[in-house]
């Protein structure tokens, strides 16, 4: 591991909050035919609608395999603000396989190339995704820091002022970093991302194939404001975990010693099965905060509008745009997992 002087934080970089100004949004075009099966055309259509929607508010860079470029261009149509880059990749989840972009807050952006092992070896065939972050930074001529542990951006949420959320289920999973103790992981989060306080929650959604990423159960929506997934269904397998997460956050303090405001966001009411016949990890924290808008997933569910109202209230200065995301959820992802923001050089 790099010492402090040569670490991102030692050189003045930090991971900004997701609501800070973006220079662009990165996405990865759906490509894993063995995953999407006969739903691949529908995945194309849903991805294209999300891309077109985000492009109304900020530039979008679409990483796509060379052989899939014609389909991507055709599906997205002729639209300004969208750029296609051909790169080898395995899957569609930019949040976890693209670089984690950091900024010095004034004039520089860099990228962290964390190690990626297919969400704790939960999937087969991830070598191209593991090399994607490095390839993007090289092609875009952005400075690279090599992260010396397994970490996905979906496994954390930050407020941009030194506080980071994560789960023990994910970062302490023996299939990710078995050689590292909690204190060693916290040291890396501090040196690479600027985390002065790590708030550890217990776990994520039981049906989450990422093995407990925090971004589906708790995310910062403001410096001292956290949105949490919740359910009142006594039969829901996640009820105990989500209640415990909320109770922990209500007792926690941020890096500056301040209490957190915690707001519950209901899970979708209708339980559905994914392409493997397993429960889907649908949730409403899988949104994307763009410049001037929040791109919110809808699932044709009775809770769609209530969830959008709650999330919208957390971002009163942004337009709320609801976009269908059921097909992404069937494939194991969501709008948040499909996207990765690149901050502007000067955050606001």
C-alpha positions, 0 to 999 in steps of 0.5 A: 500500500502506498504511504500517505505522501503518495496516496490520493488523499496525500496528494489532495484528492478525495471522493466527492458526494454523488450530488456534486457537479459531474463532468459526465456519466459513464455507463456500460452497454448490456452485453452478457448474452448468457445473463440476459438470454432472450431479454437482451433486446429489452435490456438494450431498450431500457438501457437506451432510455436511461442513457437518453434521459441522463444525457438531457442533464449531463454528457454520457460516455458509453463503454461498449464492446466493438461487436455491440456498437451497432446495436448501441448506436441504433438503440440510443438513436441520434442524440447529442451529449452521448459518446461511445467508446469501444472497450472489452468488458464482460458485464453492464455494471459500471458502478462496480467496474469503472474507475472510482473517480476522485477530485482535488476539488479545484482543477484535477480528477484522477481515477482509482483502479481497485481490484475486482473479483466478480463480487467475491467470485459470485460470477464466472468470467470477469477478467475483462471487467477487472481490467476495464478501469485501467483501460478507461483511465489509459484511453482517457489519459486520466491519472491512475491510482492503483487500489490494493484491495477488492472494492466496488463503488456500490459497496460504499456511500460517502457524504463528501465530508469524511464520512463513509457508509459500508456493510460488514457483510460486503467489505469483510466478506472472506471472498473479497479481502480475507487477508485484511482486518477491519482496521486495514480496510479502514486505513485504505478507505482513509488514504484513497477516499478521504474517509475520516469516519467509517460507519459499519452497517450489518448487511444488505438485501438477502437477495442481493447477488453482490453479497451485501453492497450498502448502496441498496440499503443505505445511501447519503442524500446530503451531508448529514442525511441518509436514505435507508430501505425499509419494509413493514412486511413482517414476512420480508426476510430483510426486515430485521437487517433493515431495522438494525441498519436504521437503528445503527444509523440513528445512533451514529455520528458523522466525521464531524460529530453530528447526528444523522437524519435518517429517512426510510424509503419503502421497498417495492411491494411486489416480490418478483423473481429474477432470471434464475428464479431467485427473489429480485433485489429491487429497491428505490435507492438504485437511482442516479443523481445527475446534474439538475435531476434524479433519475429514479427507477420505477417497477410498475409497482404500487410503491413507485410514486411514494418512493419517488416523492420521498427521494425527491424531497431529499433533492428539492433542487433537482427534477425527478425523472422516473424511468423503467428499470425492471429489466435491469433488475431482472439482470441483477442490477439497477440504474445506480449499478448501471452508472458511474459519475465522473466529477467535475474538476471543481466540485460545487 
